[in-house]
Amino acid sequence: MFRRLVTKKLWLLLPVALMLTGCPAKVNPTPTPSETTFSLSPTEVELEATGGTFTVKVNCPTTYKLSSKPDWVKDNTTAGSGNVHTFSVGANPEYEVRKGVLVFCDDIGTCLPVMVTQKAREAGTIL
């Protein structure tokens, strides 16, 4: 009878002991900043009213994609160009500055913007 009582108490203490000791922590090596930082360069672009081209360099430790862009910005990036994206913009037909945002997102849901500004067409300019 004493043996049963001891065994029963040990079974009652087992869950408590497991809760107190917890699970072993996973040890991950500390990655270097270049391996963990998702960044874009540049983060702002300003173009003349006549248009032009620009590039954006993407530093990303995982896969990523260009999630969105303004209709007036053309993506000229070719396959195999790595992490450098080339864009072009035609002449601004409006007499107002136009602004847009390129959005790059990685595969874990982090999104970063590149602000694109194009100067206004000057009054009297013939396109």
Backbone torsions as a table, in degrees:
resi	resn	phi	psi	omega
1	MET	NA	-39.6	178.2
2	PHE	-61.6	-40.4	-179.5
3	ARG	-63.3	-42.1	178.1
4	ARG	-62.3	-41.6	-178.7
5	LEU	-64.4	-43.0	178.6
6	VAL	-65.5	-45.1	179.8
7	THR	-61.4	-42.7	-179.9
8	LYS	-63.8	-42.0	179.4
9	LYS	-66.3	-38.2	178.3
10	LEU	-63.2	-40.9	178.0
11	TRP	-64.9	-33.0	177.6
12	LEU	-73.0	-31.6	-179.7
13	LEU	-81.0	-21.4	-177.0
14	LEU	-59.0	-49.1	178.9
15	PRO	-62.0	-35.7	178.3
16	VAL	-65.1	-43.5	179.7
17	ALA	-63.7	-40.2	178.4
18	LEU	-65.2	-39.2	179.3
19	MET	-66.6	-37.7	-178.4
20	LEU	-72.3	-35.3	-178.7
21	THR	-82.7	-28.4	178.0
22	GLY	68.2	-176.1	178.1
23	CYS	-90.0	148.7	177.2
24	PRO	-66.3	139.7	-179.9
25	ALA	-74.3	143.1	175.4
26	LYS	-79.2	135.2	179.2
27	VAL	-105.8	115.4	177.3
28	ASN	-107.9	139.3	176.0
29	PRO	-63.9	146.7	-179.4
30	THR	-75.4	116.2	179.6
31	PRO	-73.8	154.3	177.5
32	THR	-75.3	155.9	-179.3
33	PRO	-55.4	-36.8	-179.1
34	SER	-66.0	-22.1	178.9
35	GLU	-84.3	-18.8	-173.5
36	THR	-114.4	-9.2	-173.6
37	THR	-94.5	123.7	173.4
38	PHE	-96.8	116.9	-177.8
39	SER	-146.6	160.8	179.2
40	LEU	-126.0	148.3	176.2
41	SER	-146.4	122.3	-1.4
42	PRO	-81.5	172.9	176.7
43	THR	-103.5	-6.3	176.1
44	GLU	-141.0	139.0	179.1
45	VAL	-133.6	135.1	174.8
46	GLU	-123.5	128.5	-177.7
47	LEU	-116.0	152.8	175.1
48	GLU	-69.6	163.5	178.7
49	ALA	-61.5	-27.8	-179.4
50	THR	-75.5	-10.1	178.2
51	GLY	97.6	-169.4	179.7
52	GLY	157.2	-170.8	179.1
53	THR	-122.9	158.0	175.9
54	PHE	-154.8	161.4	178.0
55	THR	-122.1	153.7	174.9
56	VAL	-128.6	125.8	176.6
57	LYS	-96.6	131.1	-179.3
58	VAL	-110.3	125.9	173.1
59	ASN	-109.5	112.5	-176.3
60	CYS	-146.8	126.9	-179.8
61	PRO	-75.1	-10.6	179.1
62	THR	-124.3	-173.7	175.9
63	THR	-75.3	156.1	-178.8
64	TYR	-149.8	170.8	176.5
65	LYS	-149.7	158.4	171.2
66	LEU	-80.0	110.9	-172.9
67	SER	-82.9	-38.4	179.1
68	SER	-157.8	158.8	178.4
69	LYS	-158.1	158.0	175.6
70	PRO	-67.5	153.1	179.4
71	ASP	-61.2	-30.3	-175.5
72	TRP	-83.7	-0.2	175.5
73	VAL	-106.5	123.6	-179.2
74	LYS	-99.9	132.1	177.6
75	ASP	-88.6	113.2	-179.5
76	ASN	-102.6	13.4	-177.4
77	THR	-64.3	133.4	179.1
78	THR	-104.8	155.7	178.4
79	ALA	-59.4	139.9	178.3
80	GLY	83.8	8.5	-179.5
81	SER	-84.7	3.6	176.9
82	GLY	70.9	-134.5	-174.4
83	ASN	-100.5	18.9	177.3
84	VAL	-111.1	121.9	-179.0
85	HIS	-107.7	136.0	-179.7
86	THR	-111.6	133.9	-179.0
87	PHE	-128.5	154.5	174.6
88	SER	-134.2	153.3	-179.5
89	VAL	-135.1	131.8	176.4
90	GLY	-78.8	179.2	179.3
91	ALA	-62.0	143.5	178.4
92	ASN	-80.1	115.3	-178.5
93	PRO	-80.1	-7.0	-175.3
94	GLU	-97.3	159.2	176.8
95	TYR	-91.9	15.4	178.5
96	GLU	-125.7	149.3	174.7
97	VAL	-60.9	140.0	173.6
98	ARG	-116.3	142.3	-177.0
99	LYS	-129.2	147.0	177.9
100	GLY	-153.8	174.9	-177.7
101	VAL	-134.0	129.3	167.8
102	LEU	-91.1	136.7	179.9
103	VAL	-124.3	120.3	175.8
104	PHE	-106.0	133.8	179.4
105	CYS	-126.6	138.9	175.5
106	ASP	-88.9	176.1	-174.9
107	ASP	-76.7	-2.2	176.2
108	ILE	-107.2	8.6	173.1
109	GLY	96.9	5.1	176.4
110	THR	-85.0	129.6	179.9
111	CYS	-121.7	139.3	179.9
112	LEU	-127.1	142.4	-178.4
113	PRO	-100.7	154.4	166.3
114	VAL	-124.0	117.9	-179.1
115	MET	-81.9	128.0	-179.8
116	VAL	-117.4	124.5	178.9
117	THR	-124.2	134.0	175.9
118	GLN	-122.3	131.4	-178.5
119	LYS	-62.0	157.5	-179.8
120	ALA	-75.9	152.4	172.5
121	ARG	-67.0	137.4	-180.0
122	GLU	-78.3	146.1	178.0
123	ALA	-59.2	136.0	179.2
124	GLY	85.5	0.3	-179.5
125	THR	-80.1	131.2	177.6
126	ILE	-99.5	127.0	179.9
127	LEU	-91.9	NA	NA
